[in-house]
Amino acid sequence: MNARRGMSMVALAGALLILSGCGYNELQGLDEETNAAWSEVLNQYQRRADLIPNLVETVKAYAAHERETLESVTRARAQVAGLQLTPEALRDPAAFEKFQAAQQELSSALARLLAVVEQYPDLKANENFRDLQSQLEGTENRIAVARKRYIEKVAEYNKAVRFFPTNLTAKYILHLDVKPNFTVADEKAVAKPPDVKF
């Protein structure tokens, strides 16, 4: 009886040692951390989307005939607002790519809008516009920081999902797979230094 009890205690201790090395808790923690990092990315994108109507209205007052540019910003914002990428949907690379493309389109539309503003010295001097532009620039910086943190968390998570022995736990127990990460749409354009003209 005591021998049987001793064997079961040894078996239990062995099972606990094996389970502690399987990475179950580590994977769960990393999954939560990547989801939290993604939520912060979405938070910063939402902040930008909330600023855009005010920016567009301010520019409209000065640049009424720049309708096409203003409409492209409004359209891009509406497209982004229609895409909701939850942490669960992050497991779908196609949905992530679509979300990333919509955000890039909005960034491009905003860049065009700010280029149009250069033609309106009175608008650039307007205190409301300067405040909105400053908030938008700050938001773009926050987006970059949030994306960087997300990229780091996804790299850590993806390594745990792919490395042995935690890959076994990820695949067979938790049914986890690698998560998509941000990519550059045009790597050649990024590699080329910008032209600076005065």
C-alpha positions as CSV (number, residue, x, y, z in Angstrom):
1,M,0.0,0.0,0.0
2,N,2.8,2.4,1.0
3,A,4.8,1.4,-2.1
4,R,1.7,2.1,-4.3
5,R,1.2,5.5,-2.6
6,G,4.9,6.3,-3.0
7,M,4.7,5.4,-6.7
8,S,1.6,7.6,-7.2
9,M,3.4,10.5,-5.4
10,V,6.4,10.1,-7.7
11,A,4.2,9.9,-10.7
12,L,2.4,13.1,-9.6
13,A,5.6,14.9,-9.0
14,G,6.9,13.8,-12.4
15,A,3.7,14.9,-14.1
16,L,4.0,18.3,-12.4
17,L,7.6,18.7,-13.6
18,I,6.7,17.8,-17.1
19,L,3.7,20.2,-17.1
20,S,5.8,23.0,-15.7
21,G,8.2,22.7,-18.6
22,C,5.5,22.6,-21.3
23,G,5.1,26.3,-21.4
24,Y,1.3,26.3,-20.9
25,N,1.3,29.3,-18.5
26,E,4.0,31.1,-20.5
27,L,2.0,30.8,-23.7
28,Q,-1.2,32.0,-22.0
29,G,0.7,35.0,-20.6
30,L,2.2,35.9,-23.9
31,D,-1.1,35.6,-25.7
32,E,-2.6,38.0,-23.2
33,E,0.3,40.4,-23.6
34,T,0.0,40.4,-27.4
35,N,-3.7,41.1,-27.1
36,A,-3.1,44.0,-24.7
37,A,-0.4,45.4,-27.0
38,W,-2.9,45.1,-29.9
39,S,-5.6,46.9,-27.9
40,E,-3.2,49.8,-27.4
41,V,-2.5,49.9,-31.2
42,L,-6.3,50.1,-31.8
43,N,-6.6,52.7,-29.1
44,Q,-4.1,55.0,-30.8
45,Y,-5.7,54.4,-34.3
46,Q,-9.1,55.3,-32.7
47,R,-7.6,58.5,-31.3
48,R,-6.4,59.5,-34.8
49,A,-9.8,58.7,-36.3
50,D,-11.5,60.9,-33.7
51,L,-9.2,63.8,-34.5
52,I,-9.7,63.6,-38.3
53,P,-13.3,65.1,-38.4
54,N,-12.1,68.2,-36.5
55,L,-9.0,68.5,-38.8
56,V,-11.1,68.1,-42.0
57,E,-13.7,70.7,-40.8
58,T,-10.9,73.2,-39.9
59,V,-9.3,72.8,-43.3
60,K,-12.7,73.0,-45.1
61,A,-13.2,76.4,-43.8
62,Y,-10.0,77.6,-45.5
63,A,-9.7,75.3,-48.5
64,A,-13.3,74.7,-49.7
65,H,-12.1,74.0,-53.3
66,E,-9.8,71.1,-52.1
67,R,-12.8,68.9,-52.1
68,E,-11.2,65.8,-53.6
69,T,-8.4,65.7,-50.9
70,L,-10.9,66.2,-48.1
71,E,-13.2,63.5,-49.4
72,S,-10.4,61.0,-49.7
73,V,-9.5,61.6,-46.0
74,T,-13.2,61.2,-45.0
75,R,-13.5,58.1,-47.2
76,A,-10.3,56.5,-45.8
77,R,-11.5,57.3,-42.2
78,A,-14.9,55.6,-42.9
79,Q,-13.2,52.6,-44.3
80,V,-10.9,52.3,-41.2
81,A,-13.9,52.8,-38.9
82,G,-15.7,49.9,-40.6
83,L,-12.8,47.4,-39.9
84,Q,-12.7,46.1,-36.4
85,L,-9.8,43.7,-35.8
86,T,-10.3,42.0,-32.4
87,P,-7.5,40.1,-30.7
88,E,-9.2,36.9,-31.8
89,A,-9.2,38.0,-35.4
90,L,-5.5,38.5,-35.2
91,R,-5.2,34.8,-36.0
92,D,-6.4,35.6,-39.5
93,P,-3.5,37.0,-41.7
94,A,-5.9,38.1,-44.4
95,A,-8.0,40.2,-42.0
96,F,-4.8,41.7,-40.5
97,E,-3.5,42.6,-44.0
98,K,-6.8,44.2,-44.9
99,F,-6.7,46.2,-41.7
100,Q,-3.1,47.3,-42.3
101,A,-3.9,48.4,-45.8
102,A,-6.8,50.5,-44.7
103,Q,-4.7,52.2,-42.0
104,Q,-1.9,52.9,-44.6
105,E,-4.5,54.4,-47.0
106,L,-5.7,56.7,-44.2
107,S,-2.0,57.7,-43.4
108,S,-1.5,58.5,-47.1
109,A,-4.7,60.6,-47.3
110,L,-3.6,62.5,-44.2
111,A,-0.2,63.2,-45.8
112,R,-1.9,64.5,-48.9
113,L,-4.2,66.7,-46.7
114,L,-1.2,68.2,-44.9
115,A,0.5,68.8,-48.2
116,V,-2.5,70.8,-49.4
117,V,-2.4,72.8,-46.2
118,E,1.1,74.1,-47.2
119,Q,-0.8,76.2,-49.8
120,Y,-2.7,78.1,-47.2
121,P,-0.5,80.3,-45.0
122,D,-3.5,81.7,-43.1
123,L,-4.6,78.2,-42.2
124,K,-1.1,77.2,-41.0
125,A,-1.2,80.3,-38.7
126,N,-4.6,79.4,-37.3
127,E,-4.3,78.4,-33.7
128,N,-7.0,75.7,-33.9
129,F,-5.3,74.1,-36.9
130,R,-1.9,74.2,-35.3
131,D,-3.3,72.5,-32.2
132,L,-5.0,69.8,-34.3
133,Q,-1.8,69.3,-36.3
134,S,0.2,69.0,-33.2
135,Q,-2.3,66.4,-31.7
136,L,-2.2,64.5,-35.0
137,E,1.6,64.4,-35.1
138,G,1.6,63.3,-31.4
139,T,-0.9,60.6,-32.3
140,E,1.2,59.4,-35.2
141,N,4.1,59.1,-32.8
142,R,2.0,57.1,-30.3
143,I,0.8,54.8,-33.1
144,A,4.5,54.1,-34.0
145,V,5.3,53.4,-30.4
146,A,2.3,51.1,-29.9
147,R,3.0,49.3,-33.1
148,K,6.7,48.8,-32.0
149,R,5.5,47.3,-28.7
150,Y,3.1,45.1,-30.5
151,I,5.8,43.9,-32.9
152,E,8.0,43.0,-30.0
153,K,5.3,41.1,-28.1
154,V,4.3,39.2,-31.3
155,A,7.9,38.2,-31.9
156,E,8.2,36.9,-28.3
157,Y,4.8,35.1,-28.6
158,N,5.6,33.6,-32.0
159,K,9.0,32.3,-30.8
160,A,7.2,30.5,-27.9
161,V,4.7,29.1,-30.3
162,R,7.4,27.8,-32.6
163,F,10.2,26.7,-30.2
164,F,10.3,23.2,-28.7
165,P,8.9,22.1,-26.3
166,T,6.3,24.9,-26.0
167,N,5.3,24.4,-29.6
168,L,3.8,21.1,-28.6
169,T,1.7,22.7,-26.0
170,A,0.7,25.5,-28.4
171,K,-0.3,23.1,-31.1
172,Y,-1.9,20.2,-29.4
173,I,-3.2,21.6,-26.1
174,L,-4.0,25.3,-26.8
175,H,-4.4,25.2,-30.6
176,L,-2.3,28.4,-31.0
177,D,-0.6,29.5,-34.1
178,V,1.8,32.4,-34.9
179,K,0.2,35.8,-35.1
180,P,0.6,38.2,-38.0
181,N,2.8,41.2,-37.7
182,F,3.1,44.6,-39.4
183,T,4.8,44.6,-42.7
184,V,6.0,47.3,-45.1
185,A,3.9,47.6,-48.2
186,D,6.7,48.8,-50.5
187,E,10.1,47.8,-49.1
188,K,11.9,49.4,-52.1
189,A,10.3,52.8,-51.4
190,V,11.3,52.5,-47.7
191,A,14.9,51.6,-48.6
192,K,15.3,54.7,-50.9
193,P,16.3,57.9,-49.0
194,P,13.7,60.7,-49.4
195,D,14.4,63.6,-51.7
196,V,14.9,66.8,-49.8
197,K,14.5,70.0,-51.8
198,F,14.6,73.6,-50.7
